[in-house]
Amino acid sequence: MISVIIPTLNEGSELPTTLGRLLQVPEVEEIIVSDGGSIDATVAVARDFGCRAVKGGRGRGSQLRMGAEIASKSVIAMVHADTWVEPNFGSAILATLRRPHHVGGACLKTFRDPHWLMRGSRLRCRLRMRLWQFAYGDQVLFFPREVLSQIGGIPDVPLMEEYLLCQAARRLGRLGLAETTVTTSARRFRQRGVFRTYWRMAMVNWKWNWGASPEELRRYYERR
């Protein structure tokens, strides 16, 4: 029923819990770890858990695309390596896709051990979907295989693939929020600082809306 694609880069420490939770979801019948050149134990961990691991160039969009191209199930879900799912993850996704005119969607999201400024994630997820039919990648975007085929597959870009995916899918129908919550790590905010991270995210969105390329945005976002 569901193929899960996980793009990775040196995620050997995060991956075991993520995979362990996914393997408890009955509807998840395939997990593909699409690695972008890890030098730690990421690939070995994936194979130890019985997952398929493929290696390619670095870049989240290209890694997701590579994984989706070899996936065999009818629904493709894109999970970040530090994102944990609930037991009803699979059934909630399939229920969302059965809604009239729905061609894809995402999950509600919260952070693990968040700063107080990071609270309210579930509400923000609902507002973004209601107002703009958009979700971030760490909300676990999902689409039927046939929809991805119609829109040309997952964009081969290093960043902003979720914007392009949602934009393309909206031309075919509606996106919905699955009634399940994923939890994602707050490590990026702890490493860079909450204010600095939110500012950088806002600047990425601003630059994107003014025509910056995904490669330019990745260089800016990853800058120390």
Secondary structure, DSSP 4 states (H G I P E B T S, - for coil): -EEEEEEESS-TTTHHHHHHHHTT-TTEEEEEEEES--SSSHHHHHHHTT-EEEE--S-HHHHHHHHHHH--SSEEEE--TTEE--TTHHHHHHHHHTSTTEEEEEEEEEEES--GGG--HHHHHHHHHHHHS---GGG--EEEHHHHHHTTSS---SS-HHHHHHHHHHTTSEEEEEEEEEEEE-HHHHHH-HHHHHHHHHHHHHHHHTT--HHHHHHHHH--
